[in-house]
Amino acid sequence: MMQGRTVSGARARLRADLTLLGIVGALLLAAITAGGMSLYKQFYSPAAFVSHYLDLLASGRVADALLLPGVAVDLAVLQESGLQGTSSEALLRQAALAPLSDIEVIAHSEEDGEHRVRVAYEAGGINGTSTFTVVQDGWLGVAPNWRFDRSPLAEIELNLRGSDAFTVNGFAIDRRQIIEPGEEADPLAPLHMLVLTPGLYSVSVDTAVAATPGVSVLADTAAARTPVAVQAQATPKFIEVAQQQVEQFLLTCAEQEVLQPTSCPFGLEVQNRLAPGSTPDWSIVAQPEVSVVPDGAHWAIPAADAVAHIDVDIQSLYDGSVRALSEDVPFQISGTVVVLADGSLSIRVGSPSG
């Protein structure tokens, strides 16, 4: 009887030990599974792949971001998405990025192998959200690789008037740097530039001739084209130079000792004739107040009032008498201004009628 009770007790202890081991094993397996899931979610999931891309942008590592699978693609592929096939890559650099922070994955869904990851962030002080589509791209050991199904590159279509030089987030660009080699820099043609999404892009002009406070656009959708229109305004220095050149032009006109100075906006018609030995003496008694306004690709000087004065002796055709004529001659001027490649101004002044 004693031996039977001893065997029975040993079996009970064995069952208890096995049960304990089973519980420990289950807890260990759960811990391993939970740890694996945590590692997957943090490092190997589609959301982790998108977060890594955004972290690269936030740290200014554009070159590394472009190396991620599905980011940098052939322009022909982007063209199939509706973007310009010859878009410039000038803005795909750290210097053209605005700050990106407060990145957070807010949603993740999957359908037919496509993972849609929605993120929230702050770009250049503006809150935004974007959705990226990610698909599996093979395996790295037991962990899946991922790639963007649609490149997060997008396009800004910039219609810039009044300047060839501009900045994007402080990065200086000239129109002639981003057109196709051999092409003329058409000042009215839109500029197509690739950008990384998400990102805030602020376009401004600040030159001696033209300036604008800038226009900002949030590029938050992959493979999307965002039109941006920027109209620069003439700077006070530009207007001052135009004023000086117009004044000098009119003073030069006044040096002509004829009743109708050639290629000038003022003159005098008389019914009689100049007295023998008399020549017209012109002067400008009231210079125009010049303003400069945008005019398509260039600039215009709107019609402005001015006054010339003439002193001349006139002889009557009827009786030959001579009289001294001293008369103010009101007139108007207008003009066009072209900024040349070297930054100088070409001003054409005439009457409002041309």
C-alpha positions in Angstrom: 0.0 0.0 0.0 2.8 2.4 0.8 4.5 1.8 -2.5 1.2 2.5 -4.4 0.7 5.8 -2.6 4.3 6.7 -3.5 3.8 6.1 -7.2 0.5 7.9 -7.2 2.2 11.0 -5.5 5.0 11.0 -8.0 2.6 11.0 -10.9 0.7 13.9 -9.4 3.8 15.9 -9.0 4.8 15.1 -12.6 1.4 16.2 -13.9 1.8 19.4 -11.9 5.3 20.0 -13.2 4.1 19.4 -16.8 1.2 21.7 -16.3 3.5 24.4 -15.0 5.9 23.9 -17.8 3.0 24.1 -20.3 1.9 27.4 -18.7 5.5 28.8 -18.8 5.9 27.6 -22.4 2.6 29.2 -23.4 3.6 32.5 -21.7 7.0 32.3 -23.3 5.4 31.7 -26.8 3.0 34.6 -26.2 5.9 36.8 -25.2 7.9 35.8 -28.2 4.8 36.3 -30.5 4.1 39.7 -28.9 7.7 40.7 -29.2 7.8 39.6 -32.8 4.6 41.5 -33.6 6.1 44.5 -31.9 9.3 44.2 -33.9 7.3 43.7 -37.1 5.1 46.7 -36.4 8.1 48.9 -35.4 10.6 47.9 -38.1 9.2 45.6 -40.8 5.5 46.6 -41.4 4.2 48.8 -44.2 3.6 51.6 -41.7 7.2 51.3 -40.5 8.4 51.6 -44.1 6.4 54.8 -44.6 7.5 56.2 -41.3 11.1 55.5 -42.2 10.6 57.5 -45.5 9.1 60.4 -43.6 11.9 60.3 -41.0 14.4 60.6 -43.8 12.6 63.7 -45.1 12.4 65.2 -41.6 16.1 64.8 -41.2 16.9 66.2 -44.7 18.3 63.0 -46.0 16.8 63.4 -49.5 19.4 61.2 -51.2 18.6 58.3 -48.9 14.8 58.9 -49.3 15.2 58.7 -53.1 16.9 55.3 -52.7 13.9 53.7 -51.0 12.1 51.2 -53.4 9.4 52.9 -55.5 10.5 56.5 -54.8 12.8 57.4 -57.7 11.3 56.1 -60.9 11.7 56.8 -64.6 10.1 60.0 -65.7 8.1 58.0 -68.3 6.5 56.2 -65.4 5.6 59.5 -63.8 4.2 60.7 -67.1 1.8 57.8 -67.1 0.5 59.2 -63.8 -0.2 62.5 -65.6 3.0 64.4 -64.7 5.3 66.2 -67.1 7.8 63.8 -68.7 10.5 66.4 -68.6 10.0 67.8 -65.1 13.0 69.2 -63.4 14.7 67.5 -60.4 16.1 70.7 -59.1 14.0 70.7 -55.9 14.9 67.1 -55.0 17.5 68.2 -52.5 17.8 69.1 -48.8 18.1 72.8 -49.5 14.6 72.9 -50.9 12.9 71.1 -48.1 10.8 72.8 -45.4 10.7 71.4 -41.9 8.7 68.2 -41.4 7.7 67.1 -37.9 5.1 65.5 -35.6 4.8 62.5 -37.9 2.2 59.9 -36.8 0.6 56.9 -38.6 -3.1 57.4 -38.1 -4.6 54.6 -40.2 -3.5 51.4 -42.0 -5.7 49.2 -44.2 -5.0 46.3 -46.6 -6.9 45.1 -49.7 -5.6 42.6 -52.3 -2.0 43.0 -51.1 -2.1 46.8 -51.2 -1.5 48.5 -47.9 -2.8 52.0 -47.6 -0.9 53.9 -44.8 -2.3 57.3 -43.8 -0.1 59.7 -41.8 -0.4 63.0 -40.1 2.4 65.6 -39.8 3.3 69.2 -39.6 5.1 70.6 -42.7 6.5 74.0 -42.5 4.1 74.9 -39.7 1.1 73.6 -41.6 -0.8 70.5 -40.4 -1.6 67.9 -43.1 -2.3 64.3 -43.9 -1.2 62.0 -46.7 -1.9 58.5 -47.8 0.7 56.2 -49.3 0.2 52.8 -51.0 2.7 50.2 -50.2 3.1 46.6 -51.6 5.5 43.8 -50.7 8.7 43.6 -52.6 10.2 40.2 -51.7 11.7 39.1 -48.4 14.8 39.9 -46.3 15.2 36.5 -44.5 12.0 36.0 -42.7 11.0 39.7 -42.8 9.1 41.2 -45.8 10.5 44.0 -47.9 8.3 46.9 -49.1 8.1 49.4 -51.8 5.8 52.3 -52.8 3.3 51.2 -55.3 3.0 54.8 -56.5 6.1 57.1 -56.1 5.6 59.8 -53.5 7.1 62.2 -56.0 4.7 64.9 -57.2 4.9 68.0 -59.4 4.7 71.8 -59.0 3.6 73.6 -62.2 4.9 77.1 -61.6 3.5 80.0 -63.6 5.9 82.8 -62.8 5.6 86.3 -64.2 8.0 89.2 -63.8 11.2 87.3 -63.0 13.4 84.5 -64.2 15.0 84.2 -60.8 13.1 82.9 -57.8 13.5 80.9 -54.6 11.7 77.8 -53.2 12.0 77.5 -49.5 15.0 79.9 -49.7 16.7 77.8 -52.4 17.7 80.0 -55.3 16.7 78.9 -58.9 16.8 80.5 -62.3 14.4 79.6 -65.0 17.3 79.0 -67.4 18.7 76.3 -65.1 15.7 74.0 -65.3 14.6 74.2 -68.9 15.6 71.6 -71.5 19.1 72.2 -72.9 19.0 74.2 -76.1 15.6 75.6 -75.5 14.9 79.3 -75.2 13.8 80.5 -71.7 10.2 81.4 -72.6 9.2 83.7 -69.7 5.5 82.7 -70.2 6.0 78.9 -70.2 5.1 77.1 -67.0 7.9 75.4 -65.1 7.5 71.8 -64.1 9.4 70.7 -61.0 9.4 67.4 -59.1 8.9 67.6 -55.4 8.8 65.1 -52.5 5.6 64.6 -50.7 4.6 65.5 -48.2 6.2 69.0 -48.1 5.4 72.7 -48.0 6.9 74.6 -50.8 7.1 78.4 -50.7 7.9 80.2 -53.9 9.0 83.8 -53.7 10.9 86.5 -55.7 13.4 88.9 -54.2 15.6 90.6 -56.8 16.6 94.2 -57.5 13.9 94.4 -60.1 11.0 92.3 -58.8 9.7 91.0 -55.5 6.8 89.2 -54.1 6.0 88.0 -50.5 5.6 84.5 -51.9 3.0 81.8 -52.4 3.1 78.5 -50.4 1.6 75.2 -51.4 1.4 71.9 -49.5 2.3 69.0 -51.8 0.5 66.2 -50.0 -0.6 63.8 -52.7 1.7 61.4 -54.6 1.9 61.8 -58.3 -0.3 64.9 -58.3 0.3 68.1 -60.2 -0.2 71.3 -58.2 -0.4 74.6 -60.1 1.2 77.6 -58.5 0.9 81.2 -59.9 3.3 83.9 -58.8 3.2 87.5 -60.1 6.1 89.5 -59.1 5.8 93.3 -58.6 8.3 96.0 -59.5 10.5 97.0 -56.7 11.0 100.7 -55.6 14.5 100.5 -57.0 13.2 99.3 -60.4 10.6 102.2 -60.5 13.3 104.7 -59.5 15.6 103.5 -62.4 12.7 103.6 -64.8 11.8 107.1 -63.7 15.4 108.3 -64.2 15.6 106.7 -67.7 12.3 108.2 -68.7 13.4 111.7 -67.5 16.7 111.4 -69.3 14.9 110.3 -72.5 12.6 113.3 -72.4 15.5 115.7 -71.7 17.3 114.3 -74.7 14.1 114.8 -76.8 14.1 118.5 -75.6 17.6 119.0 -77.0 16.2 118.6 -80.6 15.7 122.1 -82.1 12.7 121.1 -84.2 8.9 121.6 -83.8 8.4 117.8 -83.8 11.3 116.0 -82.0 11.9 112.7 -83.7 10.6 109.6 -81.9 9.4 111.7 -79.0 6.0 111.9 -77.4 5.6 115.7 -77.7 5.7 118.3 -80.5 4.0 121.4 -81.8 2.2 122.1 -85.1 1.9 125.6 -86.3 0.0 127.1 -89.2 2.7 129.6 -90.1 6.5 129.1 -90.3 9.6 129.6 -88.2 11.0 133.1 -88.3 14.3 133.3 -90.1 17.2 132.4 -87.7 14.8 131.1 -85.0 15.0 127.5 -83.7 12.6 125.9 -81.2 13.9 125.8 -77.7 12.3 122.9 -75.8 12.3 122.2 -72.1 10.5 119.8 -69.8 8.7 121.7 -67.1 6.8 118.8 -65.5 8.3 115.3 -65.7 5.8 112.4 -65.6 5.4 110.3 -62.4 6.4 106.9 -63.7 4.9 103.6 -62.4 5.7 100.1 -63.6 3.2 97.3 -63.8 3.3 93.7 -64.9 2.7 93.2 -68.6 2.7 89.5 -69.5 6.3 88.3 -69.5 7.6 91.8 -69.1 6.6 95.2 -67.7 4.7 98.3 -68.8 4.8 102.0 -68.0 1.1 103.1 -67.9 0.2 106.5 -69.4 1.4 109.4 -67.3 1.0 113.1 -67.8 3.9 115.5 -68.4 4.4 119.0 -69.7 7.0 120.4 -72.2 7.6 124.1 -72.9 8.6 125.7 -76.2 10.1 129.1 -77.0 10.3 130.0 -80.7 9.7 132.9 -83.0 6.9 132.4 -85.6 6.5 134.4 -88.8 3.1 134.9 -90.3 2.6 133.6 -93.8 -0.1 136.3 -94.3 1.8 139.5 -93.5 5.3 138.4 -92.6 5.0 139.7 -89.0 7.0 137.9 -86.3 5.8 137.0 -82.9 7.5 135.2 -80.0 5.7 132.0 -79.0 6.2 130.8 -75.4 3.8 127.9 -74.7 3.4 124.9 -72.5 2.7 121.7 -74.4 0.9 118.9 -72.3 1.5 115.4 -73.4 1.4 111.8 -72.1 3.9 109.0 -72.2 3.7 105.3 -71.8 6.2 102.6 -72.4 7.4 99.0 -72.2 10.3 97.6 -70.1 12.2 94.4 -70.8 14.7 93.1 -68.3 17.7 91.9 -70.2 19.7 88.8 -69.4 22.4 90.8 -67.6 19.8 92.5 -65.4 19.8 95.8 -67.2 16.6 97.5 -68.4 15.5 98.1 -72.0 12.9 100.9 -71.9 10.9 102.0 -74.9 9.0 105.2 -74.3 6.3 106.6 -76.6 2.8 108.1 -76.6 -0.1 106.0 -75.2 -1.2 105.3 -78.7 2.2 103.7 -79.4 
